[in-house]
């Protein structure tokens, strides 16, 4: 079911491709099926059991606030702290994928992410556009960009554009020192042996990178960057950032380099779509 027919059969050939708005098509299906769904009671039972298992697994990750942090607890706490009418921008590998189930928009057209093909580098551009729209329309809304560290690297210099136009975009970088996974400092030092350019795995980024320090580049009074490694630090920093109305803020949230997402039961959810 999709409002864009060109998306049909993209990941998996569809036996019945339904074109339309989700709520309306779902109502039409319910009306057409009537009581026929009772014939699928066993299917519904197994589906609900699977949902319950997944919910418990996510609940355990969210409750785990030990250091180093994981994706689930960071994204859930961000969700709890930001205003419900925020415009949410998200991009990254695990950051965006997990965020689609935990970092939710409450209003239509209040979420922007990299879309079906996962193109990285669009997040800060989306954030700039959303912030300018809010200013033009005189909307008192927060623009929250939640970025993976690799995704931020594609267009991080757009922070200067935000500073120049005094756009109050809150940028939260979920930093695992890599693409999908990185390395802790001791292992990095051992593997690279002083020559990262030839020995570092292509998916590993420099550990302990302080993305928050980008804000110190823009002169006195512009140092609105925070480095966070615990949930209390994240809470304090995000609450402070939400009060800033004349420039961007950057939160560098350090998580476990080996933090992962829930394993996918169906390979078509994660395999290449080309």
N, C-alpha and C positions, 0 to 999 in steps of 0.2 A: 504494500500500500504506500503510495507516494504522491505528492503534488507535482513532482517533476517526472514526466514519463521517460525521459532519457536515462533515469536512474534504474529503470526496470532491468532485471537480469544482470545487474552489475557484478555482484558477488556470487550469486547463486541463481540459476535459471528458475524463474517463478512459474509454478503451475497455473496460477491465476493472478495476473497483475491487475491490481485495483487502483484506479486513478481518482484521487479526490482528497478532500480534507479528512483527517483521521476520525474526528468525532462524528462527522456526518456519515461517512462510510460504515463506521462501526455500528451506528444506530440502524442503518439500512440492513446490515448483515443480521443484527439481532432480530429485527422485524421479520426478515425473510426466513430465518432458521426456526423461529418460534421455539417449541419445546424439543426440537431435534437435538439440541446440545445434550440432553439427558442421555443420549446414546453414547456419548463420549465421556461418561463419568469416570472410567478408569484412567483415561488420558488426563483429565483434569486433576485427578488425585495425584498421579505421578508428577505432574507439572507443579502442583502446590508443594509437594514434598521437596522437589528440587529447589524451588524458590526459598523454602524454609532453610535448607542446608546452606544456600548461598548467603542468605541474610545473616545467619549465625557466624559464618566465616568473616563477612565484612564487619559485623558488629565487634568481633574480637580484635580485628585490625584497628578499628576506630578507637576502641578502648585502650589500646596499647600506646601509651604516651612516653614510653621509655626512650632514652637517647642511645643511638641515633634514631630519629623519627622515621615513620613510614608514610607513604602517599596517603593512605586512607585517613589517618588521624589528622594530618595537615589539612586536607581538603574538606573534611567534615567540620573542623573548627573554623576554617575560613567561611564556609557556608553559614555557620551559626552567627558569625560576627558581622557580616555585611548586610546592609539594608535589603529588604525583600524586593525593592524595585530597582536594584542595581542592574546595570548592563554588564553582563559577564562575557569576557573575551577569554578564550582558552586555546592554547596550542601546545604541542609537545607529543611525545610518544606515550608513555604511561600516564603522564600528567593529564593529557587531554582525554585519553580513553577512560581512565578511572573517573575523571571529572564529569564525564557525561552521565554518570549514575549518582554522583555525590554532590557535585557543584551545580546546582539547579537554578534556572531562571524561573521566576514566579509569574512573569508577564510575557505575552507573545512578543516576538522580535526583540527580545532582550538577551539573546545569546548569540555570539559570533564565534565560530571556531574554524578549523582548517578544512572541514568538510570531508567528503568521501575519500579523497585520495591522500589526505594527510599532508598537504603541502605546508612546509614549515617556513616561517618568516613573515607570515601575514598578521600576526597578533598585534604588534604595536601599531601597524597601519590601521587596523580595525579600531584600536583604542583611540587613535587620533581622530578618526572620522566620527566615532561615537561621541567623543568629548566636544568636538566642534558642533555637531548636531545639537547636543544638549545646550550648549551656549547659545546657538542661534535661535532655538525654540524656547529659551529661558526655562529649561527643565532642571529642576534641582535633583539630579540623579548622579549616583556614583558610577564611574567606569572602572571596573576591576579586571585587570589583565593577569591571568594566571598562566605562567609560562614554565615549560621545562627549561633547564639550563642550556641545552643544545638549541632549542627553538629560539630562545632569547638571543643567542649568538648570531642568528641570521640577520637580525635587524635591530640589535641593541642600540646602535647609534641614533635611532629615532627618538631616544630619550632627549637628545639635544633639541629636536623639533618641538617636543612637548614643553621643554623649558622655555624655548624662544617664544612660543605662543601662550605660555602660562596656562597650560592645560592640566587640570587636577586629575591625572590618571594614576591609580594605585596599581603598581606592578609587583606581583608576587612571583618570585622565581623559586620553583621547587628544584633544589640543586642536589642531584645525586652524582655529580662529577662524571657524567657520561651520557651516552645515547642508549636507552634501556637500562644499562648498568655501567658503573664506573669502578674505580679502585680506591681503597683507603690509602692514605699517604705512605705507610711502610711498604705496602706491596708495590705501589707506583715507583717509589725510589729504587726498589730491588729490580723491577722489570725494566725500567728505562735506563738504569745504570749511567745516568748523566747524559744520555743522548735520546731524548724523547722522540725526535723527528723520525728516527729509524727503528725504534724499538717499541713504542707505545702502540697498543691496539687501536685501530681507527675509531672504535666506539668509546674510547676512554678519553675524558677531558682532564685538565689539570685539577687535582684535588684541592680542596680548601680555597677555591677561587672566590674572591670577595666582590661579587657583582654589585653589592650595595655601594661600593666606593665610587662607582661611576658618578654618583651625585656630587662628589667633592670636586668634580671638574668644572662646575658651573659657577664658581665664585662664592664669596662669603654670603651666608644666609641661605644657600641652596643645598646644604648638606642634609637632605631628607632621605637618608638611607639607613637601613637597620640590618644587622646580621643576627639571625635567629637560629637557635639549635634546640630550643625547648618550646613546649606549648605556652607556658607563661610569657616567654619572650615574644612569641608570635602574637599572642593576644594583646600585649601592651603596645607592640609596634603597629599592629593593624588598627587598633583603636586611635592611636596618634595620627596615623596616615589619613584616616577618614575625616579628620578635622582640618586637613590642609586643603585650601580652596584655590590656590594661585600657582601651583606647580606640581609636577609629578613626584611620586614617592616610589622608592624601590626597597622591597623586602627580600633579602637573600635568606631563604629558609633551607638550612642544610639537613639532608636526610641520609639515611643509610645508602651507600653506593650500591648495595646488593638488594635493596628493596624492590619487590616485584608486584605484579598484579595477580588477580585470580587466574588460574589456568583456564583457557578456553576449551570447552568441550567440542566445539565444531571448528574445524580448521578454516572454513570459509570466512570466519570472522576476522582472521588475522593474516591470511595469506595475501600475496600481492594480487591486485585486482586488474592488472593490465593483461 
